């Protein structure tokens, strides 16, 4: 097969990625504008959007890692367990009554845990050809079990340096609002939001402008074609899992910064939310198509619809689940129709 044709196939997939990204962004904007018009109240204040970012900074990071492995044609359902394990280990290490640990060392612990999961799972998936779902399912059970072994009860942190970092707020100029007493309340984001946005920017640049980024798309699109292009398929798959594990560790620390405690129940269902956010953001389960900017908007869309359901008075947990399921089906349907129509247009 002609190399030029193969490269053209990769570029077509990148175009599909941009198309699905545009759809996700437009739907999110329409959804948020609809919430402002019909529900008003908190949605009119910029802080509502910033609160969504504050609450979901860890999910943005882990979902970006999920998008990376999905683009390469794999999957990782252990990320929620890794986040819980990281938060528990860091909480135990930092507690003043036991270790009075160093904040910077706790960051290294978080990254080390995530990296270990990424390396081991990546080796099993890429070099031993074991199904990624089975490998990462085992990883999820192992991480949850280890979290309980580290501590069976919720563990609140009492560490002065950590508290100072946790309470750090970055004001957003010109985005504040006045309360009922006429006092100006500045809008703010937590430090985790800056970390999450930095991850999105870095991964976007890697996927778009580096050889490794193109390799992820090539391997996810067609492994045989990728081999003919000279791509090391096994190494690329391995690296996708390593990066996903590392981002799960980083996401775990950002989650820990937000909640300030460790518990076996932390991050329950985060892996499913990460997959849902990636799909809503335009990443396809078949591989080869996806964008981390779309994943960011996928997380925002998922959280926004949850807030809309809650603001509408449907506070029961099942309404949120039903709404998310319907949203996923709609986005999958849109993806299927758009890609199918585009393929027909290209054939003509």
C-alpha positions in Angstrom: 0.0 0.0 0.0 1.2 3.5 -0.8 2.7 5.5 2.1 1.1 8.7 0.9 -2.3 7.0 1.0 -1.7 5.8 4.5 -0.7 9.2 5.7 -3.8 10.6 4.0 -5.9 8.1 6.1 -4.3 9.4 9.3 -5.0 13.0 8.3 -8.6 12.1 7.5 -9.0 10.7 11.1 -7.5 13.9 12.5 -10.1 15.9 10.4 -12.8 13.6 12.0 -11.3 14.6 15.4 -11.6 18.3 14.7 -15.2 17.9 13.3 -16.3 16.0 16.5 -14.6 18.6 18.6 -16.5 21.4 17.0 -19.8 19.5 17.6 -19.0 19.0 21.3 -18.0 22.7 21.8 -21.2 23.9 20.1 -23.4 21.6 22.1 -21.8 22.6 25.4 -22.2 26.3 24.6 -25.9 25.8 23.7 -26.5 23.8 26.8 -24.9 26.4 29.1 -26.7 29.3 27.4 -30.0 27.3 27.8 -29.2 26.9 31.5 -28.6 30.6 31.8 -31.8 31.6 30.0 -34.2 29.0 31.5 -32.7 28.4 34.9 -30.8 31.6 35.5 -29.8 31.9 39.2 -26.3 30.6 39.7 -25.6 29.9 36.0 -25.5 33.7 35.4 -22.5 34.0 37.7 -19.1 33.2 36.2 -18.2 31.5 39.5 -20.6 28.7 38.6 -18.4 27.7 35.6 -15.3 28.1 37.8 -16.8 25.9 40.4 -17.4 23.2 37.8 -13.7 23.4 36.9 -12.7 23.3 40.6 -14.8 20.2 41.3 -13.7 18.4 38.2 -10.0 19.3 37.8 -9.0 15.7 38.7 -11.5 14.3 36.3 -10.2 16.5 33.5 -6.7 15.1 34.1 -7.7 11.4 34.3 -10.1 11.8 31.3 -7.2 13.2 29.2 -5.2 10.1 30.1 -8.2 7.9 29.2 -8.5 9.7 25.9 -4.9 9.0 25.1 -5.3 5.2 25.5 -8.6 5.3 23.7 -7.0 7.1 20.8 -4.4 4.4 20.6 -7.1 1.7 20.5 -6.9 0.6 24.2 -8.7 1.4 27.4 -7.9 1.8 31.2 -10.6 1.3 33.8 -8.2 1.3 36.7 -7.9 5.1 36.9 -10.6 5.6 39.6 -8.9 3.0 41.8 -5.5 4.7 41.3 -6.9 8.1 42.3 -8.4 6.6 45.5 -5.1 4.8 46.3 -3.1 8.0 45.7 -5.3 10.1 47.9 -5.2 7.5 50.8 -1.4 7.0 50.6 -0.8 10.7 50.5 -3.2 11.4 53.4 -1.6 8.8 55.6 1.9 10.0 54.8 1.2 13.7 55.4 -0.8 13.3 58.6 0.9 15.3 61.4 0.1 12.7 64.1 2.1 10.0 62.2 4.7 11.2 59.8 4.3 15.0 59.4 5.4 14.3 55.8 6.8 16.7 53.2 4.3 18.0 50.6 6.7 17.6 47.8 7.5 14.0 48.7 3.8 13.3 48.7 3.6 14.6 45.1 6.4 12.1 44.2 4.5 9.3 45.9 1.4 10.1 43.9 3.3 10.2 40.6 5.2 7.1 41.5 2.0 5.1 42.2 0.4 6.2 38.9 3.6 5.5 37.0 3.9 2.0 38.5 0.4 1.1 37.4 1.0 2.5 34.0 4.2 0.6 33.4 2.9 -2.8 34.7 -0.4 -2.5 32.8 1.4 -1.2 29.7 3.8 -4.1 29.6 1.0 -6.7 30.0 -1.2 -5.1 27.3 1.5 -4.1 24.8 4.1 -6.8 25.1 2.1 -9.8 26.3 -1.0 -9.0 24.2 -3.4 -9.4 27.1 -6.8 -7.7 26.6 -6.6 -4.2 28.2 -10.0 -4.5 29.7 -9.0 -7.6 31.7 -5.6 -6.1 32.7 -7.0 -2.8 33.9 -10.0 -4.5 35.6 -7.5 -6.4 37.7 -5.6 -3.1 38.2 -8.8 -1.5 39.5 -9.5 -4.3 42.0 -5.9 -4.3 43.1 -5.9 -0.5 43.7 -9.2 -0.5 45.6 -8.0 -3.4 47.7 -4.7 -1.7 48.5 -6.6 1.5 49.4 -8.5 -0.5 52.1 -5.3 -2.1 53.3 -3.6 1.3 53.8 -6.5 2.5 55.9 -9.9 1.0 56.6 -11.4 4.3 57.7 -11.6 7.8 56.1 -8.4 9.6 56.9 -8.4 13.4 57.3 -5.1 15.3 56.8 -3.7 17.6 59.4 -0.6 19.1 57.8 0.1 22.8 57.8 2.0 23.0 54.6 -0.7 20.8 52.8 -3.5 23.0 54.2 -1.8 26.1 52.8 -1.5 24.5 49.4 -5.1 23.2 49.5 -6.5 26.6 50.4 -4.6 28.4 47.6 -7.0 30.4 45.4 -6.2 32.2 42.2 -8.5 35.2 41.6 -9.8 35.6 38.0 -9.7 39.4 37.2 -13.0 41.0 36.1 -15.1 37.9 36.6 -16.4 38.5 40.2 -19.9 39.5 41.2 -21.7 41.4 43.9 -23.6 39.7 46.7 -26.9 40.9 48.2 -25.1 43.2 50.6 -23.3 44.9 47.7 -19.9 43.4 48.5 -17.8 42.4 45.5 -16.8 38.7 45.6 -13.9 37.9 43.3 -14.1 34.8 41.1 -11.5 32.2 41.8 -10.1 28.8 40.7 -8.2 26.3 42.8 -4.6 25.4 42.0 -5.7 22.1 40.6 -7.5 23.8 37.7 -4.3 25.4 36.5 -2.6 21.9 36.6 -5.6 20.4 34.6 -5.5 23.2 32.0 -1.7 22.8 31.7 -2.2 19.0 31.1 -4.8 19.7 28.4 -2.5 22.2 26.6 0.6 19.9 26.8 -1.3 16.8 25.5 -2.9 18.9 22.8 0.5 20.0 21.5 1.9 16.4 21.8 -0.9 14.9 19.9 -1.0 17.5 17.2 2.6 18.4 16.6 4.8 15.5 17.6 5.7 12.2 15.9 4.5 10.3 19.0 1.2 12.0 18.8 0.7 11.0 15.2 1.8 7.4 16.2 -1.1 7.2 18.8 -3.6 8.1 16.0 -2.0 5.7 13.6 -2.0 2.7 16.0 -5.5 3.4 17.0 -6.7 3.8 13.5 -5.1 0.7 11.9 -2.2 -1.2 13.4 -1.1 -2.8 10.1 -1.0 0.5 8.4 0.9 1.9 11.4 3.5 -0.9 11.0 3.9 -0.1 7.3 4.5 3.6 8.3 7.4 2.4 10.5 5.5 3.0 13.8 6.6 0.8 16.7 3.1 -0.4 17.7 4.0 -2.1 20.9 6.1 0.7 22.2 3.3 3.2 21.3 0.7 1.2 23.2 3.0 0.8 26.1 3.6 4.6 26.3 -0.1 5.4 26.1 -0.7 3.3 29.2 2.3 4.8 31.0 1.1 8.3 30.3 -2.4 7.3 31.4 -1.1 5.9 34.7 1.1 8.9 35.3 -1.9 11.2 34.7 -4.1 9.1 37.0 -1.4 9.6 39.7 -1.4 13.4 39.0 -5.2 13.4 38.9 -5.2 11.6 42.2 -3.1 14.3 43.9 -5.3 17.0 42.5 -8.3 15.1 43.8 -6.6 14.8 47.1 -6.0 18.6 47.1 -9.7 19.2 46.5 -11.1 16.9 49.2 -8.2 16.9 51.7 -8.7 13.3 52.9 -8.3 9.7 52.0 -11.1 7.1 51.9 -11.8 3.8 50.2 -15.0 5.3 48.7 -13.1 8.2 47.0 -13.3 8.5 43.2 -16.0 5.8 42.9 -17.1 5.7 39.3 -14.4 8.1 38.1 -13.3 5.6 35.5 -16.8 5.6 34.0 -17.0 9.4 34.1 -13.6 9.6 32.4 -14.8 7.2 29.6 -18.1 9.1 29.2 -16.3 12.5 29.1 -13.9 11.2 26.4 -16.8 9.9 24.3 -18.8 13.1 24.7 -15.6 15.0 23.8 -15.4 13.1 20.5 -13.0 10.3 21.3 -14.2 7.1 19.6 -14.0 3.7 21.3 -12.7 2.2 18.0 -9.5 4.3 18.3 -7.7 6.7 16.0 -10.1 9.6 16.7 -10.0 12.0 19.6 -8.9 15.3 21.1 -8.1 16.3 24.7 -9.6 19.7 24.2 -12.8 17.9 23.3 -12.3 15.8 26.5 -12.2 19.0 28.5 -15.5 20.1 27.0 -16.8 16.6 27.6 -16.1 16.9 31.3 -17.7 20.4 31.4 -20.8 19.1 29.5 -21.1 16.1 31.8 -20.9 18.3 35.0 -23.2 21.0 33.5 -26.0 18.5 32.7 -25.7 17.2 36.3 -26.1 20.7 37.6 -29.0 21.4 35.3 -30.8 18.2 36.5 -30.2 19.2 40.1 -31.3 22.8 39.5 -34.5 21.5 37.9 -35.4 19.8 41.2 -34.5 16.3 40.2 -32.0 15.6 43.0 -32.4 11.8 43.0 -29.3 9.9 41.9 -31.2 7.9 39.2 -32.2 11.1 37.3 -28.5 12.0 37.0 -27.7 8.5 35.7 -30.6 8.5 33.3 -29.6 11.9 31.9 -26.0 10.9 31.5 -27.0 7.7 29.7 -29.3 9.7 27.3 -26.5 12.2 26.7 -24.0 9.5 25.9 -26.4 7.8 23.4 -27.1 11.2 21.7 -23.3 11.9 21.3 -22.6 8.4 20.1 -25.5 8.7 17.6 -24.1 12.1 16.4 -20.6 10.7 16.0 -21.9 7.7 14.0 -24.0 9.8 11.7 -21.3 12.5 11.1 -18.5 10.0 10.4 -20.7 7.9 8.2 -21.8 10.9 6.1 -18.2 12.2 5.9 -17.0 8.8 4.6 -19.7 8.8 2.0 -18.7 12.3 0.9 -15.0 11.3 0.7 -15.9 8.3 -1.5 -17.8 10.6 -3.9 
